[in-house]
Amino acid sequence: MLNSLLGHPRQEPVRQLDAIQSRLNEVVLGKAGIVRLSLACLLARGHLLIEDHPGVGKTTLAQALARVLGLAFNRVQFTSDMLPADVIGVSVYDASRQAFEFHPGPVFRQVVLADEINRASPKAQSALLEAMEERQVSVDGNTRDLPDPFFVIATQNPHEQSGTFPLPESQLDRFMMTVSIGYPSRESEQALLVGGDRSRMLAALEPVVDADGVLALQALVETVHASDALTDYVLDLLEASRSASWLDNGLSPRAGLAVIRSARAHALLDGRDSVLPEDVQAVAPAVIGHRLAHNLAAADREQVARRLLESVPLR
């Protein structure tokens, strides 16, 4: 993995990324691909949406990411009666000072797990999604910046479950990636059953970097080279999505930017300083699936994305 960067200034960051992935895979068993996509999403300064059934490790993945990266973590359980103030905070009048004092909400953390986001009303959903887009919140006419780095992992139940408010396309588009963890393999589940308690393992995780280190890695992603030929390949994907008769919606320019940024992060995780078509193909299902077929199940969205990839030849 490090061959292309031996003797290069990037060697140490790539070693850090190898150590981060190694520690995450010790806790999130048998899901190296999902771990890599989640980390690429964070490094690309995006946000992640996980659609899956309860108990497959969504919370464990979020907590493990926060601990290994040395970031402050908050989990927010979304419910049908949640209000926007429950997410972003509220100003409370202090009689002794005769002034309003702002009490920050749970969104003021570097990693925020928005659990079961589609159980909240659209109004509460939009409060979080605005914070994700602007990386700031406005309360009582005052604008307050959110921490940097700022990474949201939202989970949602499958659409067929009752009591949910599906995210509309415009809000889904705020997530750089959507993934589904899925059930573990038999071997991984056996290791899980006979292994140590996940909570204790999470508590024992030592950070590899801190917030400044994460910001440095995110800045390094921007320096990964994407050639003109690679950009043309992504443009071909965008144009194919807009002209395909079997697709209802084409990909937006924002989707193209998300593909490029994610592919850069994926290349860095592989220890390379330039993007290959294989990086695009690795991240594309997670980046474009929910933008092409938001009303389908996760597995079906991936099939749609892969069909589009297969329809576009490499130049």
Backbone bond lengths (Angstrom), bond angles and torsions (degrees), N, CA, C in turn:
res aa  C-N    CA-C-N  psi(-1)  N-CA   C-N-CA  omega(-1)  CA-C   N-CA-C  phi
1 M - - - 1.457 - - 1.522 111.07 -
2 L 1.334 116.77 -31.76 1.459 119.64 -174.08 1.524 112.75 -95.01
3 N 1.355 117.06 2.11 1.457 118.92 -172.02 1.520 112.59 -57.62
4 S 1.357 117.36 -40.96 1.452 119.78 -175.86 1.517 112.49 -73.32
5 L 1.318 117.78 -11.06 1.454 120.30 -175.36 1.529 113.31 -121.56
6 L 1.316 118.38 8.63 1.459 120.37 178.39 1.528 109.39 -62.07
7 G 1.323 115.62 132.01 1.445 119.70 -177.79 1.510 113.91 77.01
8 H 1.293 117.23 5.34 1.465 123.88 -176.75 1.526 108.65 -101.71
9 P 1.344 118.57 149.37 1.463 120.17 178.06 1.518 113.64 -57.76
10 R 1.325 118.08 -21.85 1.458 120.76 -179.01 1.526 113.05 -80.21
11 Q 1.321 117.16 -4.06 1.458 119.84 -173.78 1.525 111.51 -57.87
12 E 1.325 118.35 -44.99 1.456 120.93 -177.87 1.532 112.11 -65.41
13 P 1.350 119.70 -46.82 1.467 118.37 175.63 1.520 113.61 -57.52
14 V 1.318 117.15 -37.96 1.464 119.25 179.88 1.524 110.49 -68.49
15 R 1.319 117.81 -36.19 1.466 120.53 174.42 1.534 110.28 -62.94
16 Q 1.330 115.86 -39.65 1.464 119.21 176.00 1.521 111.01 -60.59
17 L 1.316 117.00 -44.05 1.466 120.47 -179.40 1.521 111.24 -65.17
18 D 1.326 117.31 -37.06 1.472 120.15 175.29 1.528 110.43 -62.27
19 A 1.342 116.45 -43.07 1.462 120.31 -179.98 1.526 111.04 -66.34
20 I 1.330 117.04 -38.69 1.467 120.78 178.35 1.525 110.35 -61.46
21 Q 1.329 116.58 -47.88 1.459 119.66 -179.55 1.523 111.60 -64.23
22 S 1.327 116.23 -39.81 1.457 120.36 -179.91 1.528 110.99 -60.62
23 R 1.324 117.09 -45.46 1.466 120.20 -178.93 1.521 111.45 -68.56
24 L 1.323 117.23 -37.89 1.463 119.75 177.80 1.526 111.11 -63.69
25 N 1.322 116.24 -39.90 1.465 120.04 -178.02 1.525 112.51 -72.29
26 E 1.325 117.12 -15.72 1.467 119.38 173.72 1.521 111.78 -73.15
27 V 1.321 116.65 -24.08 1.466 121.31 -177.95 1.525 111.34 -102.70
28 V 1.336 116.70 -43.75 1.465 121.82 178.72 1.525 106.55 -96.20
29 L 1.313 116.10 94.37 1.462 121.24 -168.59 1.526 112.29 -80.39
30 G 1.332 114.86 135.97 1.455 120.90 172.12 1.509 115.43 70.72
31 K 1.320 117.72 17.16 1.466 121.07 -177.59 1.523 110.52 -129.67
32 A 1.333 116.31 46.31 1.461 120.12 -176.79 1.526 111.69 -60.77
33 G 1.326 117.06 -36.19 1.457 120.36 179.55 1.512 112.45 -64.95
34 I 1.330 116.78 -42.53 1.463 120.92 178.63 1.525 110.26 -68.38
35 V 1.334 116.85 -39.83 1.463 120.25 176.56 1.519 110.61 -59.04
36 R 1.327 116.88 -44.05 1.467 120.58 -179.04 1.524 111.20 -65.36
37 L 1.327 117.61 -43.62 1.467 120.01 178.54 1.521 111.13 -63.01
38 S 1.329 117.19 -42.33 1.466 121.00 -179.74 1.518 110.77 -62.23
39 L 1.331 116.53 -43.09 1.455 120.49 179.48 1.521 110.76 -68.18
40 A 1.335 117.36 -38.94 1.463 120.52 177.25 1.517 110.76 -62.56
41 C 1.321 117.03 -38.77 1.463 121.65 178.85 1.525 110.52 -61.64
42 L 1.321 116.85 -44.94 1.456 120.92 179.15 1.525 111.02 -65.04
43 L 1.342 117.12 -44.80 1.460 120.52 -178.93 1.524 111.52 -64.41
44 A 1.329 116.97 -28.77 1.464 121.64 179.40 1.526 111.80 -85.78
45 R 1.333 117.00 6.55 1.468 123.72 177.68 1.522 111.69 63.51
46 G 1.329 115.52 36.20 1.452 120.37 176.31 1.517 111.33 -104.48
47 H 1.325 115.45 -167.47 1.461 122.61 175.39 1.524 108.03 -131.68
48 L 1.330 115.55 154.35 1.460 121.45 -169.88 1.526 110.79 -119.52
49 L 1.322 116.28 134.38 1.460 122.55 174.10 1.529 108.41 -115.09
50 I 1.336 116.13 127.06 1.463 121.61 178.75 1.522 108.54 -113.92
51 E 1.319 116.13 121.41 1.464 120.27 175.59 1.526 107.82 -108.83
52 D 1.324 115.79 117.17 1.462 118.90 -178.71 1.512 110.08 -168.47
53 H 1.315 115.18 170.57 1.454 122.10 178.69 1.530 110.05 -76.71
54 P 1.326 117.69 158.33 1.468 120.38 178.49 1.526 111.47 -62.41
55 G 1.338 115.42 148.50 1.454 121.00 170.71 1.513 116.63 86.79
56 V 1.340 118.26 11.16 1.466 119.10 -178.21 1.525 112.55 -100.33
57 G 1.336 118.26 1.80 1.456 119.90 172.59 1.513 115.54 110.98
58 K 1.327 118.24 17.21 1.471 119.89 -178.77 1.530 111.36 -64.89
59 T 1.326 116.63 -47.43 1.459 119.86 -179.91 1.525 111.09 -66.43
60 T 1.327 116.59 -39.16 1.464 120.62 178.34 1.520 110.90 -60.15
61 L 1.329 116.70 -43.26 1.464 120.55 179.13 1.521 110.76 -61.86
62 A 1.331 117.66 -45.40 1.461 121.05 -178.91 1.525 111.55 -63.16
63 Q 1.326 116.69 -45.86 1.462 120.14 -179.69 1.522 111.69 -66.19
64 A 1.325 116.54 -39.25 1.461 120.01 179.88 1.530 110.86 -64.51
65 L 1.330 116.76 -42.05 1.460 119.79 177.43 1.526 111.04 -58.53
66 A 1.328 115.72 -46.85 1.462 119.89 -178.11 1.528 111.10 -61.95
67 R 1.317 117.13 -44.10 1.465 120.22 -175.98 1.520 111.57 -69.39
68 V 1.322 117.51 -44.13 1.462 120.01 -177.87 1.527 111.29 -67.31
69 L 1.341 116.32 -30.13 1.460 120.08 -179.61 1.524 112.63 -92.62
70 G 1.328 117.42 0.94 1.458 121.04 177.51 1.518 113.50 66.56
71 L 1.340 117.62 36.26 1.455 122.37 -176.02 1.526 111.27 -111.22
72 A 1.330 115.95 149.33 1.464 121.55 177.58 1.528 109.75 -71.95
73 F 1.330 115.77 137.57 1.469 121.88 -170.57 1.523 110.82 -123.99
74 N 1.327 115.87 142.05 1.452 122.40 172.04 1.518 109.65 -139.87
75 R 1.321 115.69 140.33 1.464 121.39 174.54 1.525 108.63 -112.48
76 V 1.336 116.06 130.57 1.459 122.25 179.55 1.521 108.12 -119.33
77 Q 1.336 116.61 120.91 1.460 120.88 177.11 1.527 108.61 -88.56
78 F 1.323 116.45 113.24 1.458 120.62 -179.67 1.523 110.04 -82.02
79 T 1.325 115.84 135.62 1.466 122.91 -179.85 1.523 109.26 -134.56
80 S 1.308 115.70 167.87 1.464 120.63 -175.60 1.521 112.95 -66.90
81 D 1.344 118.54 -24.26 1.460 121.17 -178.57 1.534 112.92 -99.26
82 M 1.325 117.27 11.20 1.457 120.13 -179.11 1.521 111.06 -69.99
83 L 1.330 116.14 143.31 1.450 123.14 177.75 1.535 109.98 -109.73
84 P 1.332 117.89 157.92 1.470 119.25 177.50 1.526 112.98 -54.55
85 A 1.333 117.46 -36.14 1.466 120.42 -179.77 1.517 111.77 -64.01
86 D 1.333 117.32 -26.02 1.461 120.42 177.75 1.526 111.34 -68.07
87 V 1.317 116.70 -17.51 1.461 122.03 -179.05 1.524 110.87 -99.05
88 I 1.339 116.79 -51.28 1.459 119.59 -171.28 1.523 113.57 -95.58
89 G 1.337 118.09 -19.41 1.451 120.88 179.94 1.525 111.38 113.27
90 V 1.325 115.81 178.34 1.462 120.67 -174.56 1.528 109.26 -149.76
91 S 1.322 115.91 150.94 1.463 121.49 174.60 1.520 109.27 -93.38
92 V 1.336 116.93 128.78 1.463 123.21 -178.16 1.523 108.75 -117.74
93 Y 1.311 115.98 135.94 1.472 120.14 -177.87 1.524 110.04 -75.16
94 D 1.331 115.56 127.25 1.464 122.78 177.21 1.526 107.61 -102.55
95 A 1.349 116.12 106.89 1.461 120.71 -175.26 1.522 111.87 -63.85
96 S 1.342 117.40 -34.67 1.461 119.85 -178.12 1.521 112.01 -66.31
97 R 1.317 116.25 -33.42 1.460 121.02 -179.99 1.522 112.39 -97.88
98 Q 1.358 114.96 -10.63 1.456 121.71 -176.63 1.535 110.72 53.11
99 A 1.320 113.05 48.28 1.466 119.39 179.98 1.522 108.72 -155.76
100 F 1.324 114.84 158.92 1.457 120.32 176.60 1.526 109.22 -85.07
101 E 1.314 115.48 137.61 1.465 121.87 177.91 1.518 109.04 -117.87
102 F 1.320 115.64 129.93 1.456 120.48 -178.20 1.514 110.87 -82.92
103 H 1.329 115.98 128.67 1.465 122.96 175.59 1.528 107.94 -106.75
104 P 1.337 117.59 107.09 1.465 119.81 -175.57 1.533 111.89 -60.85
105 G 1.324 115.10 143.61 1.452 120.95 175.51 1.514 111.45 -85.64
106 P 1.316 117.07 -179.57 1.473 120.71 -176.09 1.515 114.14 -67.49
107 V 1.341 117.77 -10.92 1.457 119.37 -179.81 1.526 111.83 -71.90
108 F 1.337 117.78 -13.60 1.464 121.47 -179.04 1.526 110.86 -84.19
109 R 1.308 115.43 59.50 1.459 123.17 173.64 1.518 108.16 -138.13
110 Q 1.329 116.67 163.39 1.463 119.87 -176.36 1.526 111.95 -77.92
111 V 1.320 117.45 -33.33 1.462 121.96 173.16 1.524 107.51 -124.45
112 V 1.318 116.51 121.62 1.457 121.99 -178.37 1.526 108.58 -119.39
113 L 1.326 115.77 123.71 1.463 121.20 173.78 1.524 108.10 -97.38
114 A 1.314 116.52 110.23 1.466 122.77 176.81 1.523 107.59 -94.38
115 D 1.310 116.09 93.69 1.461 121.74 -171.30 1.522 110.78 -81.80
116 E 1.332 115.66 128.24 1.464 123.44 178.87 1.530 110.89 55.52
117 I 1.333 114.85 54.84 1.453 120.30 -176.06 1.522 112.26 -60.10
118 N 1.329 117.77 -28.76 1.459 118.85 -177.84 1.528 113.19 -83.62
119 R 1.326 117.71 9.51 1.466 119.83 170.25 1.530 111.12 -92.23
120 A 1.324 117.32 -12.55 1.455 121.27 177.96 1.523 109.83 -88.30
121 S 1.328 115.80 161.49 1.456 121.27 178.90 1.527 109.54 -70.52
122 P 1.325 117.71 158.62 1.470 119.79 177.84 1.525 113.30 -55.30
123 K 1.329 118.16 -32.00 1.468 121.00 -179.78 1.524 110.73 -65.81
124 A 1.332 117.01 -43.56 1.464 120.32 178.19 1.527 110.91 -70.02
125 Q 1.322 116.77 -37.58 1.465 120.14 176.29 1.523 111.04 -59.03
126 S 1.343 116.00 -44.20 1.458 119.95 -174.83 1.525 111.74 -66.10
127 A 1.332 117.78 -27.83 1.466 120.35 178.35 1.521 110.37 -62.66
128 L 1.329 116.40 -43.21 1.462 119.79 178.51 1.516 111.14 -70.69
129 L 1.331 116.51 -41.87 1.447 119.66 -175.43 1.527 111.80 -67.79
130 E 1.328 117.40 -31.80 1.456 120.23 174.06 1.531 110.38 -65.01
131 A 1.324 116.34 -42.28 1.462 119.97 177.88 1.532 110.91 -62.32
132 M 1.336 116.73 -38.70 1.457 120.75 178.66 1.523 111.41 -62.56
133 E 1.329 115.98 -42.81 1.457 120.72 -175.95 1.523 111.64 -73.35
134 E 1.318 117.07 -46.66 1.458 121.15 -174.17 1.532 112.91 -90.23
135 R 1.343 116.25 -18.21 1.469 121.93 -174.56 1.524 111.47 55.70
136 Q 1.322 114.14 34.36 1.453 122.67 174.79 1.520 108.03 -161.13
137 V 1.317 116.46 163.11 1.462 121.07 176.71 1.523 108.54 -130.54
138 S 1.328 115.32 151.99 1.465 121.53 177.73 1.513 108.88 -117.74
139 V 1.323 115.76 123.42 1.452 122.46 178.72 1.518 108.30 -132.70
140 D 1.343 115.73 125.56 1.467 121.42 178.66 1.527 112.46 53.00
141 G 1.317 115.63 39.15 1.453 120.27 176.72 1.509 115.12 81.87
142 N 1.313 117.89 -1.94 1.469 121.83 179.15 1.526 110.16 -106.66
143 T 1.313 115.49 135.85 1.460 121.05 179.28 1.518 109.64 -99.80
144 R 1.321 115.19 129.89 1.466 120.38 -178.84 1.528 109.35 -124.25
145 D 1.324 114.77 127.12 1.460 120.23 -179.45 1.524 110.44 -73.60
146 L 1.308 114.89 145.83 1.463 121.25 174.54 1.522 109.34 -88.68
147 P 1.325 117.77 163.39 1.471 119.81 -178.71 1.527 111.36 -60.52
148 D 1.292 114.77 157.79 1.459 121.69 175.76 1.527 107.47 -130.95
149 P 1.329 118.24 119.32 1.461 128.09 5.88 1.524 113.02 -72.92
150 F 1.334 115.14 158.71 1.458 122.25 178.78 1.521 107.47 -134.80
151 F 1.334 116.34 118.99 1.463 121.74 -173.61 1.521 108.96 -135.84
152 V 1.326 115.87 122.62 1.459 121.61 178.83 1.528 109.17 -105.77
153 I 1.331 115.15 127.84 1.461 121.74 168.50 1.516 106.32 -111.53
154 A 1.325 116.58 111.85 1.458 120.87 178.06 1.523 108.95 -105.70
155 T 1.321 115.93 143.87 1.458 120.41 175.22 1.523 108.47 -117.11
156 Q 1.309 115.66 148.24 1.452 119.38 173.90 1.515 109.45 -140.09
157 N 1.330 114.50 147.86 1.456 120.51 178.11 1.521 109.31 -76.13
158 P 1.320 116.55 155.03 1.465 119.15 175.22 1.522 111.40 -53.70
159 H 1.339 116.09 147.68 1.460 121.19 -172.58 1.529 113.35 -59.44
160 E 1.329 115.93 -28.13 1.467 117.76 -175.04 1.518 113.03 -74.35
161 Q 1.336 118.20 -11.66 1.458 119.44 179.50 1.517 110.71 -76.15
162 S 1.339 116.63 147.09 1.457 121.92 -176.09 1.523 111.01 -77.53
163 G 1.337 115.61 159.97 1.448 121.53 175.27 1.507 114.42 75.70
164 T 1.321 117.62 29.18 1.457 120.40 -178.82 1.521 110.68 -118.08
165 F 1.332 115.03 154.54 1.462 123.29 175.80 1.531 106.55 -119.39
166 P 1.320 118.01 94.82 1.471 119.97 -174.87 1.522 111.85 -57.12
167 L 1.326 115.44 141.57 1.457 120.27 176.75 1.528 109.98 -70.62
168 P 1.331 118.59 129.39 1.475 119.94 176.40 1.514 110.94 -70.41
169 E 1.351 115.23 167.48 1.457 119.83 -175.39 1.522 112.30 -57.68
170 S 1.330 117.14 -41.53 1.462 119.88 -176.82 1.518 112.02 -62.67
171 Q 1.328 117.35 -30.70 1.461 120.33 178.97 1.530 111.39 -85.52
172 L 1.326 116.78 -35.76 1.464 119.27 174.42 1.523 111.08 -59.10
173 D 1.334 115.73 -33.92 1.458 120.41 -177.38 1.516 112.42 -65.63
174 R 1.343 117.41 -16.35 1.464 120.42 178.24 1.524 111.98 -73.55
175 F 1.326 116.99 -17.99 1.462 121.05 178.72 1.522 109.05 -89.07
176 M 1.311 116.03 126.91 1.454 119.24 178.72 1.519 111.23 -65.55
177 M 1.343 116.37 -40.92 1.462 120.93 -177.76 1.520 110.94 -134.49
178 T 1.327 114.85 149.70 1.458 122.51 168.73 1.521 107.60 -126.48
179 V 1.328 116.77 130.04 1.459 121.05 -179.19 1.520 109.89 -134.26
180 S 1.304 115.04 164.98 1.461 122.27 172.76 1.523 107.30 -129.20
181 I 1.333 116.37 124.34 1.465 120.41 -176.43 1.521 110.99 -70.23
182 G 1.317 117.13 -46.10 1.460 120.98 -179.92 1.523 112.85 77.36
183 Y 1.316 114.81 170.48 1.456 120.05 178.48 1.533 110.51 -74.43
184 P 1.324 117.29 149.77 1.475 119.53 179.56 1.522 111.36 -74.54
185 S 1.318 115.48 162.49 1.462 120.16 172.57 1.531 109.11 -67.38
186 R 1.301 116.49 165.55 1.474 120.42 179.81 1.526 110.97 -59.33
187 E 1.340 116.72 -41.99 1.455 120.14 -178.78 1.526 111.24 -65.32
188 S 1.338 116.12 -42.72 1.466 119.56 179.97 1.521 110.88 -67.58
189 E 1.333 116.50 -38.04 1.460 118.80 -179.35 1.529 111.00 -69.95
190 Q 1.330 116.65 -33.53 1.461 119.43 175.85 1.523 110.06 -64.05
191 A 1.353 116.33 -43.74 1.465 119.83 177.58 1.523 111.02 -62.86
192 L 1.322 116.04 -34.42 1.462 120.34 178.23 1.521 111.08 -67.27
193 L 1.334 116.84 -41.58 1.465 121.23 -176.56 1.527 112.21 -69.65
194 V 1.314 116.42 -35.33 1.467 118.95 -176.90 1.531 112.10 -97.10
195 G 1.332 117.02 -6.89 1.453 120.87 -177.17 1.519 112.14 -83.39
196 G 1.311 114.57 -173.51 1.456 120.77 -178.03 1.516 112.45 -74.88
197 D 1.315 115.29 167.72 1.455 122.17 177.99 1.525 109.70 -65.02
198 R 1.361 115.88 132.19 1.467 120.12 -177.22 1.529 111.77 -62.30
199 S 1.329 116.78 -38.11 1.471 119.50 -178.79 1.522 110.72 -61.97
200 R 1.331 116.44 -43.06 1.464 119.25 178.63 1.518 111.40 -67.35
201 M 1.323 116.28 -37.51 1.464 119.37 178.77 1.529 110.52 -65.12
202 L 1.340 116.78 -39.93 1.460 120.28 177.10 1.525 110.84 -62.70
203 A 1.325 115.75 -43.93 1.464 120.05 -179.05 1.529 111.66 -63.57
204 A 1.326 115.98 -28.55 1.468 120.21 -178.01 1.530 113.22 -86.48
205 L 1.343 116.88 -8.02 1.460 119.35 -178.74 1.534 110.54 -66.07
206 E 1.308 115.42 130.20 1.458 120.84 176.74 1.523 109.45 -99.19
207 P 1.328 116.87 137.78 1.470 118.87 179.29 1.524 111.98 -67.13
208 V 1.320 115.20 142.48 1.466 121.20 175.54 1.521 110.27 -89.09
209 V 1.338 116.42 -35.84 1.466 122.26 178.37 1.527 107.88 -134.32
210 D 1.333 116.06 -179.31 1.454 121.05 173.33 1.530 108.10 -123.23
211 A 1.333 117.06 -170.92 1.465 120.38 -176.55 1.523 111.66 -58.92
212 D 1.329 117.39 -41.73 1.463 119.84 178.56 1.525 110.97 -63.96
213 G 1.334 116.29 -36.77 1.453 119.82 177.37 1.520 112.16 -65.49
214 V 1.329 116.72 -38.39 1.472 120.45 177.26 1.521 110.10 -64.10
215 L 1.335 116.96 -44.02 1.465 120.39 178.62 1.524 111.17 -61.26
216 A 1.324 116.58 -37.57 1.463 119.86 177.90 1.525 111.05 -65.84
217 L 1.327 117.09 -39.77 1.465 120.68 177.97 1.522 110.80 -66.86
218 Q 1.329 116.68 -39.74 1.463 119.73 177.47 1.529 110.82 -63.39
219 A 1.318 116.89 -38.71 1.462 120.07 177.33 1.520 110.78 -66.79
220 L 1.330 117.01 -35.49 1.459 121.07 179.82 1.523 111.46 -65.74
221 V 1.339 117.00 -33.70 1.465 121.18 177.50 1.524 110.69 -56.57
222 E 1.338 116.31 -40.02 1.461 120.63 -177.25 1.522 112.32 -64.68
223 T 1.327 117.92 -19.91 1.468 121.06 -178.37 1.524 112.53 -90.10
224 V 1.333 117.31 -8.06 1.471 119.96 178.17 1.527 108.71 -67.92
225 H 1.312 116.47 129.14 1.469 122.04 -170.94 1.526 111.74 -79.85
226 A 1.324 114.98 132.48 1.469 122.16 171.04 1.516 107.52 -116.31
227 S 1.315 117.82 112.88 1.463 122.69 -174.16 1.532 110.93 -70.45
228 D 1.319 115.44 167.96 1.468 120.45 176.16 1.529 110.57 -61.80
229 A 1.321 116.45 -38.15 1.464 119.57 179.50 1.523 110.80 -65.13
230 L 1.325 116.49 -38.47 1.468 120.26 178.42 1.525 110.14 -66.35
231 T 1.333 116.91 -42.67 1.460 120.56 177.99 1.523 110.83 -62.74
232 D 1.328 116.72 -39.78 1.468 119.97 176.86 1.521 111.21 -61.32
233 Y 1.317 117.04 -37.83 1.466 120.68 178.14 1.525 110.86 -62.29
234 V 1.334 116.57 -43.48 1.465 119.97 178.24 1.528 110.22 -65.52
235 L 1.338 117.26 -40.68 1.465 120.26 176.60 1.523 111.47 -61.10
236 D 1.345 116.72 -37.85 1.463 120.00 176.41 1.532 111.13 -62.18
237 L 1.331 116.34 -39.52 1.463 119.92 177.15 1.529 111.39 -62.84
238 L 1.338 116.05 -44.13 1.455 119.82 179.62 1.524 111.35 -62.08
239 E 1.341 116.08 -46.01 1.461 119.87 -178.47 1.522 111.47 -66.61
240 A 1.334 117.10 -37.58 1.467 120.15 178.50 1.527 111.27 -64.09
241 S 1.329 117.10 -36.68 1.469 119.98 179.66 1.521 111.57 -67.46
242 R 1.340 116.93 -30.69 1.459 120.87 -177.34 1.522 112.84 -82.26
243 S 1.325 116.42 -20.55 1.468 119.98 -178.19 1.519 113.18 -105.08
244 A 1.354 118.04 -7.58 1.471 120.93 -177.26 1.526 110.23 -72.04
245 S 1.312 116.28 125.18 1.470 120.67 -179.01 1.524 112.14 -69.98
246 W 1.326 117.89 -19.94 1.461 120.98 -176.98 1.525 111.94 -90.30
247 L 1.339 116.80 2.62 1.460 120.86 176.38 1.521 110.03 -113.15
248 D 1.331 115.68 136.99 1.464 120.30 178.25 1.517 111.92 -78.52
249 N 1.345 116.66 -33.57 1.453 120.92 -176.34 1.519 109.98 -130.74
250 G 1.328 115.86 139.87 1.450 120.40 173.84 1.512 110.98 -90.03
251 L 1.320 115.93 170.04 1.463 121.50 -179.21 1.526 110.28 -82.87
252 S 1.325 115.47 141.66 1.451 122.22 -178.95 1.528 110.23 -85.81
253 P 1.344 117.63 166.12 1.471 119.46 172.66 1.528 112.31 -57.18
254 R 1.347 117.68 -33.68 1.468 119.89 177.24 1.517 110.88 -60.52
255 A 1.326 117.07 -37.72 1.462 120.62 178.04 1.521 110.62 -63.66
256 G 1.347 116.20 -40.72 1.459 119.17 178.07 1.512 112.41 -62.63
257 L 1.334 116.82 -42.03 1.456 120.43 176.62 1.524 111.04 -62.17
258 A 1.327 116.91 -39.94 1.463 121.02 180.00 1.527 110.89 -65.03
259 V 1.322 117.02 -38.35 1.469 120.44 178.42 1.522 110.09 -63.22
260 I 1.335 116.80 -46.97 1.464 120.68 -178.81 1.521 110.94 -62.92
261 R 1.323 117.67 -46.99 1.468 120.96 -178.63 1.523 110.80 -63.71
262 S 1.314 117.12 -42.30 1.468 120.37 179.37 1.522 110.98 -66.14
263 A 1.319 116.73 -40.11 1.464 120.54 179.84 1.523 110.68 -65.13
264 R 1.338 117.24 -37.29 1.466 120.00 175.85 1.530 110.86 -61.24
265 A 1.338 115.43 -45.22 1.467 119.11 179.24 1.525 110.83 -63.46
266 H 1.315 117.19 -40.02 1.463 121.11 179.57 1.531 110.95 -63.90
267 A 1.328 116.15 -40.63 1.468 119.86 177.69 1.523 110.67 -62.71
268 L 1.330 117.27 -42.27 1.464 120.37 178.69 1.520 111.07 -62.35
269 L 1.326 117.20 -39.50 1.464 120.86 178.22 1.529 111.28 -63.56
270 D 1.332 116.57 -24.11 1.460 120.82 176.13 1.525 112.54 -90.52
271 G 1.342 116.02 2.58 1.448 119.59 177.81 1.509 114.67 80.67
272 R 1.333 117.72 23.80 1.464 121.57 -179.28 1.520 110.60 -114.27
273 D 1.338 114.94 154.25 1.456 119.81 178.99 1.523 112.32 -107.47
274 S 1.320 117.09 15.31 1.459 121.48 174.21 1.526 108.90 -145.48
275 V 1.327 115.39 153.07 1.455 121.95 -175.65 1.522 110.20 -89.56
276 L 1.329 116.18 136.94 1.455 123.04 174.38 1.525 109.44 -108.43
277 P 1.335 117.51 158.25 1.469 119.12 175.01 1.532 112.38 -55.39
278 E 1.343 116.17 -30.78 1.462 119.41 179.02 1.531 111.79 -63.02
279 D 1.320 117.67 -30.51 1.467 120.57 175.97 1.527 110.46 -66.24
280 V 1.318 116.02 -44.17 1.465 120.21 177.39 1.521 110.42 -60.09
281 Q 1.330 116.30 -45.55 1.463 119.99 -178.18 1.526 111.84 -66.56
282 A 1.334 117.05 -29.26 1.465 120.59 -179.85 1.519 111.66 -72.37
283 V 1.336 117.16 -39.27 1.470 119.99 -175.31 1.525 112.66 -93.12
284 A 1.328 117.81 -21.78 1.467 120.85 -171.12 1.533 114.21 -57.21
285 P 1.344 120.36 -45.25 1.474 117.66 -179.77 1.524 113.36 -56.42
286 A 1.336 117.15 -38.98 1.463 120.33 179.72 1.524 111.52 -74.09
287 V 1.326 117.68 -29.44 1.460 121.22 -176.00 1.522 112.19 -84.95
288 I 1.329 117.51 -39.05 1.467 119.37 -171.81 1.518 113.94 -105.69
289 G 1.342 117.45 -14.89 1.459 119.23 -175.01 1.520 113.16 -57.62
290 H 1.341 116.75 -48.65 1.469 120.15 -177.53 1.524 112.17 -74.78
291 R 1.320 117.41 -14.11 1.462 120.49 176.82 1.525 111.58 -87.13
292 L 1.323 116.74 -25.74 1.462 120.89 -179.84 1.524 112.51 -88.15
293 A 1.333 116.83 -36.67 1.468 120.94 -172.67 1.517 109.26 -145.09
294 H 1.324 116.10 70.00 1.464 120.48 -173.55 1.519 112.82 -67.18
295 N 1.347 117.11 -23.91 1.460 119.64 -175.42 1.518 113.52 -91.27
296 L 1.327 118.18 6.19 1.461 121.63 179.39 1.521 110.62 -100.45
297 A 1.329 115.67 162.79 1.459 121.08 174.62 1.522 109.53 -67.64
298 A 1.331 115.47 161.75 1.462 120.54 -174.13 1.528 112.27 -56.86
299 A 1.338 117.09 -44.96 1.462 119.97 -177.94 1.527 110.97 -64.35
300 D 1.329 117.21 -37.49 1.460 120.54 179.93 1.528 110.98 -70.79
301 R 1.339 117.05 -36.41 1.462 119.70 177.24 1.526 110.64 -62.21
302 E 1.325 116.19 -39.65 1.465 119.32 179.10 1.521 110.85 -63.76
303 Q 1.328 117.10 -38.84 1.461 119.99 178.54 1.523 111.38 -63.76
304 V 1.348 116.35 -40.23 1.462 120.24 178.00 1.524 109.97 -61.86
305 A 1.336 116.50 -44.94 1.461 120.42 -179.65 1.526 110.99 -62.93
306 R 1.312 117.17 -42.58 1.463 119.84 -178.76 1.531 111.11 -68.57
307 R 1.324 117.05 -32.75 1.468 119.84 176.23 1.519 110.15 -63.64
308 L 1.331 116.77 -40.72 1.461 119.69 177.22 1.526 110.42 -64.14
309 L 1.330 117.50 -43.95 1.461 120.67 178.97 1.523 111.50 -59.13
310 E 1.331 116.27 -41.26 1.463 120.07 -179.33 1.525 112.53 -68.77
311 S 1.336 117.15 -22.23 1.457 120.40 -177.76 1.534 112.65 -82.66
312 V 1.338 116.62 -9.64 1.462 120.70 -176.83 1.521 109.67 -112.46
313 P 1.317 118.11 109.99 1.480 119.27 -178.83 1.523 111.16 -75.50
314 L 1.320 114.97 153.01 1.458 120.65 173.59 1.539 109.22 -74.38
315 R 1.321 115.77 141.03 1.466 119.12 179.53 1.507 111.07 -79.81
